[in-house]
Amino acid sequence: MNLSCIIIDDEPDAIDLLELLITQSTTWVLKAKCYDALEALAFLKTNQVDFIFLDINMPRLTGMELATLLPPRTKIVFTTAYSEYAVESYVFQTIDYLLKPITLKRFLASVQKIEQYFSKPEPEQLPNTEPEQEFFFVKSGKVFRKIVLKDILYFEGEKDYVRLVTAHEQMLVYRRLRDIEEQLKLPFIRVHNSYIINYGQLSKIEDNHIYIADKRIPVSEKFRERFMEVVNRNKF
């Protein structure tokens, strides 16, 4: 696939490695190599590319800071030695997140992911994600409790039980998290082996974690991509 890209990184060795991988493994056109964010901004003002390889830890202006200055639909492949920015990076139009040192195997997987991304049409905005059913009943002892779906903050798996948490109460349900997941749809989404969250209750995303009320919930690599697809379709 004939795609165009640039590399933005303050480390010459990192740029050289990426250039070599691109040259040997793809038919892409590398239009520029930028050694700081300001140089990249100047280039992108007068040149168009399909996507950019963007390092995060750079002097003067970090990759995250640069990303906020780019047009909102700029496609990005982040490159960094630090994994803690992974979830935060998907607030942007992120195709992939490459951890340094970048191996040939991981780069080839990224090539496949990038080319698949550009071979499919732009994702449509999510339709109305309100569940058709607005409530369900949960058995607590001998009583069936009515729970309104929009009031649920998250579900947390605890061995053979699931803890259902709302803003006002918590209760244990004798079910597996997987079984509950199969009964739910957006705005409920799995973000971790132990958590299903109500996306509508999400307040912020930071350092591979999300925040709902005062709860800090990890987003695992297994569920990260699907979760960030939802985030990307609902942002300005």
N, C-alpha and C positions, 0 to 999 in steps of 0.2 A: 504494500500500500504506500502511495506517495504522500507522505505527510511532511510538514515543515515544523521545525522546533528551534528553540534556543536553550542554552545552558546558562544558568545564573548561579555562580558559586565563587566564593573568595579563595578557594583552595585550588591552585593550578593542577595539582596531581589528581584531584577529584574530577576536574574538567577534562583532563587528558584521558582518564579512564572511561568516562562517559562517551567522549568523542570516539574512542577506539571501539567501544561496544556498539555504538550507533553505526559506525562505518562498516564493521564486520558482520553485523547481525540484521541490518534493516536496509530498506531503500529510501529512508527518510532523508530530507535535506536539512542539514544543520546550518541555519542562517547566521548565527552569531554565538560567540562565547563572551559572556559578560562577567566581569570579576567583582562587581558590586551592584547594589540595587539601583543606584542613581544612573549608572551606565545602562542598565536594562530599561529603566523608565524612558530614557532618551531614545533608545533604539525602538521601543514599542510604540512611541508616538508617531513614527513615520513608517513602520513596517508591521506587517501582519504575519502571524504564524498560527499553526493549528493548536499548538500547546507549548508549554515551557517546563523545563526541568528547573526546579527552584530549591536551592539550599535554604535551610531555616536559620541556622546560626551564622549570621554575617555581621560585620561591624557597621556602625552608623545607622543602618536600616535593616532589620531582620527580614527573613523571608515572609513571616506572618504579617509584618507591618507593610511590606511591599504588596502583598496580596490584597490588602484592603484598599490600595491605591489603583489597582488595575481595574479595567472594565469588569463588571460582575460576571460576565459569561466567559472570562478567560479560563481556559482549561489548564490545569496544573498537575504535574507529577512532582511531589515533594521529595527531596533527598536530604537525609539527615542521619546523624549518628545516635539520635535520641528518639526513643519510642513514645515519650510522654505527650508529644504533640499530635499523635495520630488522630484522635477523635476531633480535636479542635480544627485540624487541617481540613476536615470534610465539611466545614461551614462554607468553604469556597467550592468552586467547580473542580474538585479534586478527582483525578482519574486513578491515581495510585500513590502509595507512600513507600518509598524505597529506603531501607535502612542501610547505612554505610557500615562496613565496606560492602559495596555492591558486588555480588558474585554474578558470574555469567548465567548460572541457572536462574537466579532471581530476576535478572534483567530480561531473560527470554520470556519468563512468565509475565513480566510487565509489558513486554512488546505485544504479546498475545492479548492482554487485557486492554491496552491502548487501542490496538487495531480493531478489536471487537467493539470498543466504545464508539469509534468513528464510523463503523459500518452499520450501526443501527440509528434510527431516527431519534431526534431529541425527545427526551421523556416528556410526557404530557403532565400538566398539573394534576395532582390527585383530585379525584372527585370528592364529593361530600363524604367525610370519613365517619360521620356519626353512625353508630351501629343501629340497625333497624330495631333491635330489642333494647329498651332503655333500662331494664332492670332484670335481675334474676333472684332466685331464692337460695339461701345457704342454710344448711342444717347445722344448728348449734345446739347440742344436747337433744332435747325433745322438741325444740322449737325451730321452725323454718323462718329465717330472717330475710326480709326483703332488702336487697342492696341495689341502689341506683348506680348504674355503670359509670356515669360521669363523675361520681363522688369518689371512686376508687383512685388512689394514688399509685399503688403498685402491689404486685404479688411477690412474695419472697419464699422460695422453697426451703423447707427444713426437714430433710429426710423424707418420712412418709407423709408429712403434712405440708400445707402451704399457708403462710401467714398473709391474710388479706388486710391491707392497710388503707383506711380512709383518713380524712383530715380529723375525724372525731373519734374513731375507734379502730381496734384491731381484733381480728378473730382468727382462730386456727381452723382450717378446713382439711378434712381427711381425704385429700386428693393429691395426685402427683402434678407437678407444675406442667409437665408435658400434656396431660389430659386437659388441663385448664386452657393451655395455649391453643389446643385444637378447637375449642369452643368460642374463642375470641377472634376478633378482627380489628383492624385499625379503628380507633387510635391506640389499641393495645399492641405492644410489640415486644418481642423477646430481645433483651440486650446482654444477657449473661445466663450461664447455666442455672443460676439461682434467682433470676429476676425477670419478671414481665412488668413493664411500666405502662402507665397511661400517658401517651405522648402529649395529650392536651394539658397535662399537669406539669410538664417539664418547664423549669425556669431558666436553666442555663447549662452549657456544656463547657467543660474545662479539664484539661490534662487527663484525657481518657476516662473521665467521669461525667455523669450527669447529676443534676440536682433537682429534687422534687421536695418541696417544702424544706425541711431541715435535713433531709436524708441525702447522703452522698452515695451514689450507686455506680459501680464500675461497669464499663462497656468492654466486653471481651472481644478479642480479635475474631472469634468465630461468628459473632453476630454484628460486628461493626459495620460492614459494608451495607447490609440491608438497612440497618438503622439510619446510616447517613444518606442513603438514597431517599428516605422519607424526609429527612431534614432538608436536603438539597431541593426537593420539590416544593418546599414551603418556606422559602426565604426570598428576601428582596435582593 
